[in-house]
Amino acid sequence: MKIKIISLEDEKSISFKNSSLGFEIVDNNSKYYKVEQDIVEISYLLEKDVNIEKYNLKNNSDIILIVAKSFEGKNIEIIKKIKSKYNIIVAIGDVNLSDKYTRDEFNKLNNVLIVAELKKENKIDLKLLSLILKNKEIFNKSSIEKQRSTILIDSNESIGKVVLSLLEQFNYIQNNKEYNLYLYSKDEIGLQELAYLEDPIREYIYDEATLKIDTFTNEDITDKNYFVVFEAK
């Protein structure tokens, strides 16, 4: 898979990390990484540079991801401009839902990733990001074009902290009717841990809403870490 990432912040504001990169190539405008079998191209679209055409977004990319620390001000206008021409996924750290204009524009986005790391550490893990984007249950060509979903992404060292993080961000997804949670860990998850995760979430969603939980093991995840993808649509 070829993933094209456009960052609306400079490298000091958003950094991309991964401990198992195949290679890194830098040219004038972009950085290229190999993450397992995926090629990731990262370009920085700064305020002075609003000519998105030069990035050839339609050329040789399976997924276009726009990344910003926050959904506000000029970032909203740039995202709207790109969205008017391309099918995109937007990854952001924070949204001020109390502001009506921001909330209305946020609700117009088709596919949104709320990335806790962007808010906490200004970082995105490329390995985990590619893991999500390759999940065909979440993303495929038709869903990117037509279906609206908001996805919370986080990683923590305990199930308890995963639950707290999800509930802290629940205002982004509280009115949805379908929830799919994908939990990745190095070892298999026990039934008691699943109940500790599921029970608090069910307290927050409507009685008629559906909640599906799938667990996956991945040897690249550290022993004491959980990675969660929580999709609402």
Steps between C-alpha positions, in 0.01 A plus 500: 500500500613855422398757759537871434501722811466878486588669829358848564761558772878517485728221622538658844124491553436150364757222483460152357662217690565133444768269629493257207519714188633326191654819361471877502555718193484879504455727198415870469134471594441159652629214711448139398485207739456127459287358781492123449359471145349849493655811348417817694563843350485798738481859375463821699244750375581819688291819511702678232462203266135445406562353154386144564518405132878462507472208741336279234251358749330283238826353377595155632335518841242262644413723796539875558528601864492865615655553845455799735539552873167678523196557281469877507556823308708471185531124538124471446518706181795301361329168578178621334698596189672162477178310577320679215737333251612173660370214714695537822529381858572768761708430813482760777591530866228731626171663395321781683145367475363788709558735204203467263690568175774253593244238604300542178810467280621202702168325442540545123817290491456146370777319687679639804771351719524655848859419596568536874878504445470817291350683795723348768839464331480658151588160352349237272623141486530406132490127571172521686360750251564267207345217703174696522493620141543142375204376704246437223214479748562867581632644175435407142444706189122516533502588871750783451283650228153452650494397863554732794687363799695646790782290643678541832859373506712456810760278662558440871675260734182371668137427413394742772685789338361404159147521642563837667647645181203384290247638745682835516456530122146364484351840415623445142288187453227500764201524263586213269309175461774256401834450675785270400799465731824340379748421778858406413748352746805276498321220688141379500249699706317317781124508556539698821699771321239514224222545755699779666514670161146429381290575810591870543454567127150352504412748775577785257320384186128485423318179592412438135858559381714200401850437634732249337846422640773318306841416645823446310851397596796671342860415585619854427302640794698523824426259784328756723310695240152496348402672179134582446300611197142600587279565198161670522260547210 
